[in-house]
Amino acid sequence: TPQRSASSAGPGAGRGWEEARPISRVGSYSDGPPRDPEAGGGLFHIIEQLSSAENALWNILDCLRANTTHASFFCREYWGTSASHAQLSLERLACNERLKRQVQQACVLESLSLGVASCLCSGVMQGVSVTVRSRLRNLLYYIHENCLVLLDLVCQRWLAENPNRLGDSERTGHCPENLNLDILVRVKRYRRLRRGEHIMALRQHNEMIANVVRQLCRGGGSKQRPPLSSRGGVSSPGDR
């Protein structure tokens, strides 16, 4: 039985999805007065969305690695929470042309990949071949890695634009002292990259994602009896 929720874990998590209204947080964010995404609150909102997306993507990947039958649950959670709307917020970020191109491509590929994964993971994945399952694991692995890169990119910008505050009375709400990334660091789910490395990482992941999506769309119809357990053989990135 699924035990984790994408909107209740991560460094920028807020209320659980059980307590939230049917409309996503990004919906209320976009329905209000226009806000500058470069402002502190706007960047932190993107961090919250990416945190939700990271946890949802990790849950799907974890299900695929364990050959469980409830990956579709977390696919629905991804589409039903603000996790699926982080791309809209990232679109507003001001950055150089090379980086912006890779960020936009990563966002498009994430939505496309989750659409493909949601279709193939529908139900209990009965009849999905071993090959397709392996490709799905690889796909979610690189999508999750891209999310970590984007999370680090936004976190670094937010921390740079919001230096430590001196007064204890000011250390409330969205301030660097209240952003705890140790949760993800300890479980090796957070990547700290140096300046300039984000473009290279996104480009490499985008190429791998595009190739796997192409393979799934071409051969996704081949089906056979699903495996009862993990079998030996050459490991792929999604198996690690």
C-alpha positions in Angstrom: 0.0 0.0 0.0 1.4 3.4 -0.9 2.5 5.3 2.2 4.2 8.5 0.9 2.8 11.6 -0.5 4.5 13.9 -3.0 3.0 17.0 -1.4 3.9 16.1 2.1 7.7 15.5 1.8 10.7 17.4 0.7 12.4 20.7 1.7 9.6 23.0 0.7 6.6 20.9 1.6 3.5 22.5 2.9 0.1 21.0 3.8 -0.6 17.4 2.9 -2.8 16.8 -0.2 -5.5 15.3 2.0 -6.0 18.7 3.6 -5.7 20.8 0.4 -8.5 21.9 -1.8 -9.1 20.2 -5.1 -7.4 23.0 -6.9 -3.6 22.8 -6.9 -1.4 25.3 -5.2 -0.2 26.5 -8.6 -3.7 27.2 -9.6 -4.3 29.6 -6.7 -0.8 31.1 -7.4 -1.6 31.8 -11.0 -5.1 33.1 -10.4 -3.9 35.8 -8.1 -2.1 39.1 -8.9 0.9 38.6 -11.2 4.1 38.0 -9.2 7.7 38.3 -10.2 9.2 34.8 -10.1 12.6 36.3 -9.3 11.2 37.7 -6.0 11.9 35.7 -2.9 8.4 34.3 -2.5 8.2 33.4 -6.2 11.4 31.4 -6.2 10.5 29.7 -3.0 7.2 28.7 -4.5 9.1 27.0 -7.4 11.2 25.2 -4.8 8.0 23.9 -3.2 6.7 22.7 -6.6 10.0 21.1 -7.5 10.2 19.4 -4.1 6.7 18.0 -4.6 7.8 16.8 -8.1 11.0 15.2 -6.8 9.1 13.1 -4.3 6.4 12.0 -6.8 9.0 11.1 -9.4 11.1 9.2 -6.8 8.0 7.2 -5.7 7.2 6.2 -9.3 10.9 5.2 -9.8 10.9 3.2 -6.6 7.8 1.3 -7.6 9.3 0.4 -11.0 12.5 -0.7 -9.4 10.6 -3.0 -7.0 8.2 -4.3 -9.7 5.2 -3.3 -7.6 1.8 -2.8 -9.1 0.8 0.6 -7.8 3.0 2.9 -9.8 -0.1 4.3 -11.4 -1.1 5.7 -8.0 1.9 8.0 -7.9 1.5 8.9 -11.5 -2.0 10.2 -10.6 -0.5 12.0 -7.6 2.0 13.7 -9.9 -0.7 15.0 -12.1 -3.0 15.9 -9.2 -0.6 18.0 -7.2 1.5 21.1 -7.9 4.3 18.7 -9.0 3.1 18.8 -12.5 3.0 22.6 -12.6 6.6 23.4 -11.8 7.3 23.7 -15.5 5.0 26.7 -15.8 6.9 28.5 -13.1 10.3 27.6 -14.5 9.2 29.1 -17.8 9.2 32.6 -16.1 12.7 32.4 -14.8 15.2 34.8 -16.3 18.4 33.1 -17.4 20.8 33.1 -20.3 19.7 31.7 -23.6 21.7 28.4 -23.5 20.4 27.5 -20.0 16.8 28.6 -20.8 16.8 26.3 -23.8 17.8 23.3 -21.8 15.4 24.1 -19.0 12.5 24.4 -21.4 13.5 21.2 -23.1 13.7 19.4 -19.7 10.2 20.7 -18.8 8.7 19.5 -22.1 10.3 16.1 -21.8 9.2 15.7 -18.2 5.5 16.3 -19.2 5.8 14.0 -22.2 7.6 11.3 -20.3 5.0 11.3 -17.5 2.3 11.1 -20.0 3.9 8.0 -21.5 4.7 6.5 -18.1 1.1 7.1 -16.9 -0.2 5.3 -19.9 2.1 2.2 -19.6 1.7 2.1 -15.8 -2.1 2.2 -16.0 -3.8 -0.3 -13.7 -1.5 -3.0 -12.3 0.8 -3.0 -15.4 -0.4 -6.5 -16.3 1.2 -7.6 -19.6 3.9 -5.0 -19.7 7.1 -6.6 -21.0 10.4 -6.8 -19.1 11.9 -4.6 -21.8 9.3 -1.9 -21.4 9.7 -2.0 -17.6 13.4 -1.6 -17.9 13.0 1.4 -20.2 10.5 2.9 -17.9 12.9 2.7 -15.0 15.6 4.4 -17.1 13.2 7.1 -18.2 12.1 7.9 -14.6 15.7 7.8 -13.4 16.8 10.5 -15.8 13.6 12.5 -15.3 14.3 12.4 -11.5 17.9 13.4 -12.1 16.7 16.4 -14.2 14.4 17.4 -11.3 17.3 17.4 -8.9 19.4 19.6 -11.2 16.5 22.1 -11.6 16.0 22.0 -7.8 19.6 22.9 -7.2 19.5 25.6 -9.8 16.6 27.4 -8.2 17.8 26.8 -4.6 21.2 28.3 -5.4 19.6 31.4 -7.0 17.2 31.8 -4.1 19.9 31.5 -1.5 22.1 34.0 -3.4 19.3 36.5 -3.6 18.2 36.1 0.1 21.4 36.4 2.3 21.3 35.5 5.9 19.3 37.9 8.0 20.8 39.2 11.2 17.7 39.8 13.4 16.2 36.7 15.1 12.8 38.3 14.7 13.1 38.3 10.9 13.9 34.6 10.7 10.4 33.5 10.0 8.6 32.5 6.8 10.7 32.1 3.6 14.3 32.7 4.7 17.5 30.7 4.1 17.7 29.5 7.7 14.4 27.7 7.2 15.4 25.9 4.0 16.6 22.4 5.1 18.0 20.3 2.3 19.6 17.8 4.6 16.6 15.5 4.2 17.5 14.9 0.5 21.2 15.1 1.0 21.2 12.2 3.6 19.4 9.9 1.2 21.5 10.9 -1.7 18.6 12.6 -3.5 20.1 16.1 -3.9 22.8 17.1 -6.3 25.0 20.2 -5.6 26.4 21.4 -8.8 28.8 24.2 -9.5 28.1 27.2 -11.7 27.9 26.1 -15.3 27.4 22.4 -14.6 23.6 22.7 -14.7 23.6 23.2 -18.5 25.8 20.2 -19.2 23.8 17.9 -16.8 20.5 19.0 -18.3 21.7 18.5 -21.9 23.0 15.0 -21.1 19.8 14.0 -19.4 17.6 15.5 -22.1 19.4 13.4 -24.7 18.9 10.2 -22.8 15.2 11.0 -22.0 14.4 11.7 -25.7 16.0 8.4 -26.7 14.1 6.4 -24.2 10.8 8.1 -25.0 11.4 7.4 -28.7 12.0 3.7 -27.9 8.9 3.4 -25.7 6.7 5.0 -28.3 8.0 2.7 -31.0 8.0 -0.5 -29.1 5.6 0.1 -26.3 3.0 -2.2 -27.7 5.0 -5.4 -27.2 3.6 -7.2 -24.2 4.3 -10.4 -22.3 3.8 -11.8 -18.9 5.2 -9.4 -16.3 8.1 -10.7 -14.1 7.3 -11.8 -10.6 10.7 -10.6 -9.3 13.8 -8.8 -10.4 16.0 -11.0 -12.6 19.8 -11.0 -13.1 21.4 -9.4 -16.1 23.1 -6.2 -17.1 22.0 -3.4 -14.8 20.8 0.0 -16.1 20.8 3.4 -14.4 17.2 3.0 -13.4 18.0 -0.2 -11.5 20.4 1.6 -9.2 
